[in-house]
Amino acid sequence: MPSAVPSKPVNSTESALSVRGLSKTYVMGEVHVQALRNVSLDMYEGELVVLLGPSGSGKSTFLNIIGGLDAPTIGTVAFRGRAVGGAAEHELTRYRREHVGFVFQFYNLIPSLTARENVALVTEIARNPMPPEEALALVGLEERLDHFPAQLSGGEQQRVAIARAIAKRPDILLCDEPTGALDSATGLLVLDALERANKELGTTTAVITHNAVIADMADRVFYFADGEIARSETNTKKRHASEMAW
């Protein structure tokens, strides 16, 4: 069955990302693996959505496609009405550089650079970046600017990665299992940092997780199964990250 287009959230007025009929098939020799099956949805300006589902359900493939890291086999992705899928490589590079921030499960920080310097790598090539110090303060690390990754906890390193992603003021922030390598207390600090970025910068944010508790902080939740959106829900009363526990 095609994945239905969920209803528009009450408090949103404009679509940031519009996805229609998205399918992705990987070909490995004679084996064809269908990672996505006819997925359609909209993400609205400034909302926070959670993509929930088990490993292999298509979440990461979906995130990579809407972030311009992969191309669909069939279907379209549009950012503010302009097509992303099928764009020339230089246009995809510009889309990723100017409009999208990524946060992954593993922090990918450069060990020989301080927190401030890791964030500055992005601000040096962005159009209208915030100062690294401001980005790190937004995630609660204003006292750790000159510490190297080895001097930071796992949660602090992940928050540096978030600061690096938001320092270029992206329109879209895509997070793939950002708490997957962390304990629950540290994970909540990371979620709080994402929540603050979403609220204070107005960044449209998508968070992939297999942890159902995290869904409570979303405006909407999309449940992935076998490459499709099995269902979606709108949270009428969101919970703050600080109120959650798992």
N, C-alpha and C positions, 0 to 999 in steps of 0.2 A: 504494500500500500504506500502511496506517496506520503511524505511527511507533511503534515498540514502547516499552514502559515498561522502562527498564534495571533490572537487578538492583540491590538495595540494597547500598551499600558496607559492608564488613565492620565498620568502626569507627564507623558512624553508627547511632543508635538512634531518632531522631525526625525526621519530615518537617517542614521549614520551609515549603516551597512544594510544592504538589501541582497539577499541570497535567494536564488531561484533555481530549482531543479538540479541541485548539485549532486553529482555522482563522481566517484573516483575508483578506478580499477587499476591495480598494479599487476603487471605481467612479469612473471618470473619463469622463463622458459615456456613450458606448456601449461603452467599453472596460472590461473587468473584469480586474483583476490579482490573482491569488491569491498572496499573500505567504507564507502559512502553510497547511499541509495536514495537519490531523488529528494535531497534535503532542501527545504525552503524555510526561511525565517527572516525577520527584520530585527536589527539592534538599533535602539533609539538613542538619540543624543543624550549623553550624561547618565545613562542607566548602567547598572551593574548586573550582569547576568552570570549565572553559574551553569556550566555544562557538566552534567552528572552522569556517570555510567561506569561500568567495569572496563578493565583493560581490553583493548581490541574492539571497542564499540564504535570507534570512528571519531572520537572527540579531538584527538591530536591532529588527525588528518584534516578535519574541518578547520581547526585553528590555523594550521599551516597554510591552507588555501586562502582563507580570508585575510591572512597576514601577508600574502604575496610571496611566501616561501615555496609554494607548490602550486601546480596548476590542476584544475579539474579535468576529468575526462569529458564530462558533459555538464552544462549549467553555467550560470553567470553569477558574478559578484560585482556589486556596484558600491562605491564609496561616495556618499552624497550625490548620487545620481550619475556618477561617472564610472564606466566599466573598469574593473581591475583585472579580472581573468582575461587572458588573451592579449594583454597589453605588451608592448615591446619591452625588452629587458631593461632598457634605460628608464622607462616609465615605471616599471615595477620597483626598480632601485630607488627612484625618487619617492614613490609611494611609501616604501618601507622607511626610508630615511626621514621623511618630513612628517608622516602622519601616524606611524605605528611604533609602539614600544613593546618589547618582548621581555617577559620574565619566565625563566625556566626552572625546573626542579633543582638543577645544579647551577651554581652561581656564576661560573665562568669569569671570575675576577682574575686580574693579572697579579700574581703574587708579589712582584717587585714594586708595585705601585700602591700608594696609600689609598684610603677610601676616597679622599678628595680627588686624587689623580685618576682613579678608576672612573669616577663620574665625569671628570673633565674630558676624557676621551670622546664622549658623546657631545658635550657642549661645544667642543672645538669645531664640529662639522654641522651643527644644527643651525637652522635659520634664526630662531628667536629663543635661545635657551635661557633657563634660569641659572644663576650662579651655582656651582657645585655645592657651596655651603648652604644655600637655600633648599636645594633638593634633599640634602642629607638631614637638614633640620626638619623637613616635612615628614621624614620617616623616623624621627626621634634619635638621630645620631649626631647631633651638633657637637657633642663632646668627644667624638671618635674620628674627627676629620683626618688626623694625621697618623692613624693606626693602619698597619698593614693587615691584609687578610688573615695571616697566621695569628695575629693578635686579637682577632675578633671571633666571637662565637658563631655557630652556624646560622642562627637567627639574625645576627648582626650582618653577616655576609650577605644573606638574602635581602636584607633591607638596603644594603649598599647597591645590590643588583636592581632593586626597585627604584632607588634614587637615580641610578644611571638611566633606567628606562624612562622615567618621567621628567628628567632634566631637560629634554628637548621639547617638552610640552606637547606630547603626542595627542592626537585626537582619539586614537584607539589604543588601549592597553590590553595586551593578550598575555595571559598567565597560564602556563602549563604545569599543573601540580606544584604550585609555589611552596606548599607546606609539606610536600611528600617526604622530604628527608629530615623533617624536624619533629621534635616531641610536641605534645599538645600545647604546653604553656608557651613555648617559643613560636609555634605556629600561629597562635592567637595574636602575638605581637606583629607578625608578618601580615596577617589579615587586617589588623588595625591600620597598618601602614597603607595597604591597598585601599581601604575604606576612606582614609583621609585624602589620598590622592584623587579618588573618584569624586569626593564631595568638594574639595577645595579647588581642584583644577577643572572639574566638569568633564573629566576624561571618560569616554564610553569604555567600560571595562568588562572583559570576559575572563572568567576563572574556570579552568578545567580542574575537576577533582573527582575522586571516587568516594570522598567522605561526605555522606549525606547531611551532616550537621552544618557544613559550610553553606548549604543552600539557604539557611535561614537569613543570611545577610544580603541575599540577592533581591533585586526588584522582580526578576523572573528567573525561573529554573527550567532548563531543557534537559529531559532525560533521554540519553542516547542508548540504543540497543541494536546490535547487528547492523550498524551503519545508518540507522534511521533515528528520527526523533520519535520516540514512543509516545511521549506526551509532554506537555508544558504546563507550568503553574505560575500564577502571579501571587506574590506575597503581599497580602493586604496590610500586614504589620511586620516590617523587617526587624531583625534583631541586630544590635551592634556587635561587632567582633568581641568586645570586652564582656558581653553577656553570654557568650557561648562556651561550651566545654565539650570535650570528647575523650 
